[in-house]
Amino acid sequence: MAAAVKAEGYGHGLVRVARALDADAFAVACIEEALALREAAGIDRRIVLLEGVFEADELALCARHALDVAIHHPEQLRMLELARLERPLRVWLKIDSGMHRLGLAPETAPAIFQRVRDCPAAHAEIGLMSHLARADERDCDYTRQQLQTFEAATAGLPGERSLANSAGILGWPRTHFDWVRPGIMLYGASPFVDSLAPDEDLRPAMSFHTRLIAIRRLRRGEPVGYGGTWLCPEDMDVGVAAVGYGDGYPRHAPSGTPVLVNGRAAALVGRVSMDMITLDLRQHPEARIGDPVLLWGEGLPVERIAQAAGAISYTLLCGVTARVRREVVPAPSIDG
Ligand SMILES: *Cc1c(COP(=O)(O)O)cnc(C)c1O
């Protein structure tokens, strides 16, 4: 299993996540992330550069730090063929089975495989991988086609194969092969368009919370926040919580987006500003300044906020900004 820890471990902290996971390998997007794991943190598991190197110079670093590289383009193969390295690199051929973003044309896979085999800079064991474009849709012919294309392109080649992301792991057993590459599911969010974490038996790793810093008694008809987009329908209490888009809370979350105040549902009202959001406290007469406000996490799946804000759980998790204090706490018990 190669755990995807790119983008700061989907916002959870690259090194923190890598230290917490017992993975056979870690998958990252660029050499900076790989070196942060290998050199700065001393992680000794395999580390895979999913997009390979961007420049020939990086190959020497990859050899020095024993990083696995993807080869997704003939140009990268040329870099490898020209390289003189202190030890051979583990190479993954990335085949385009239908994503049409990165990858070698499937029909070229056998010939390129042979060239890598002949290349002194490449380790004898060569991996074969591809990426699914639509596995998050439940019953999708495109995923079946990608599977077929990948199987045909790699038939008879001796390398270990890897196709499944989280959606492939949970929804498409035939995509598992030798190495799965979970990302979002490791962080406890659903990869599917139509389900929430609890539906997939996933529990969120992240709870994003803040506190009430003010409770205001406003009159019927008074507008709340920038643009005055929301008007109090009656005399009521509005709570102000200390979080905003400057922390990574989505700017486009509309009035009605759920939060939990003291563990109970409340609705966002008015626009999200940089440092604050405003909340309808009509159902929360007991609320006091300092009370906890959960933005997403245990009890409030991040997917619900994503749906409301026209986002996806990935962008919300990745988007929590550096000013938000990270605190590592023991996982809640499985039965509790
Ligand atoms: C990010 C990534 C993954 C993990 O995807 P999830 O949808 O988060 O599970 C797997 N493979 C590749 C190539 C990726 O870029």
Ligand as a Chemical Component Dictionary entry (heavy atoms), coordinates in Angstrom:
data_LIG
# 
_chem_comp.id                   LIG 
_chem_comp.type                 NON-POLYMER 
_chem_comp.pdbx_formal_charge   0 
_chem_comp.three_letter_code    LIG 
# 
loop_
_chem_comp_atom.comp_id 
_chem_comp_atom.atom_id 
_chem_comp_atom.alt_atom_id 
_chem_comp_atom.type_symbol 
_chem_comp_atom.charge 
_chem_comp_atom.model_Cartn_x 
_chem_comp_atom.model_Cartn_y 
_chem_comp_atom.model_Cartn_z 
_chem_comp_atom.pdbx_ordinal 
LIG C1 C1 C 0 -3.628 11.718 -5.217 1  
LIG C2 C2 C 0 -3.462 10.423 -5.898 2  
LIG C3 C3 C 0 -3.976 9.254  -5.338 3  
LIG C4 C4 C 0 -4.883 9.237  -4.129 4  
LIG O1 O1 O 0 -6.171 9.644  -4.537 5  
LIG P1 P1 P 0 -7.427 9.663  -3.542 6  
LIG O2 O2 O 0 -8.578 9.979  -4.413 7  
LIG O3 O3 O 0 -7.160 10.743 -2.549 8  
LIG O4 O4 O 0 -7.490 8.330  -2.903 9  
LIG C5 C5 C 0 -3.669 8.050  -5.959 10 
LIG N1 N1 N 0 -2.916 8.031  -7.088 11 
LIG C6 C6 C 0 -2.440 9.142  -7.663 12 
LIG C7 C7 C 0 -1.628 9.045  -8.904 13 
LIG C8 C8 C 0 -2.703 10.374 -7.103 14 
LIG O5 O5 O 0 -2.236 11.480 -7.698 15 
# 
loop_
_chem_comp_bond.comp_id 
_chem_comp_bond.atom_id_1 
_chem_comp_bond.atom_id_2 
_chem_comp_bond.value_order 
_chem_comp_bond.pdbx_ordinal 
LIG C1 C2 SING 1  
LIG C2 C3 SING 2  
LIG C2 C8 DOUB 3  
LIG C3 C4 SING 4  
LIG C3 C5 DOUB 5  
LIG C4 O1 SING 6  
LIG O1 P1 SING 7  
LIG P1 O2 DOUB 8  
LIG P1 O3 SING 9  
LIG P1 O4 SING 10 
LIG C5 N1 SING 11 
LIG N1 C6 DOUB 12 
LIG C6 C7 SING 13 
LIG C6 C8 SING 14 
LIG C8 O5 SING 15 
# 
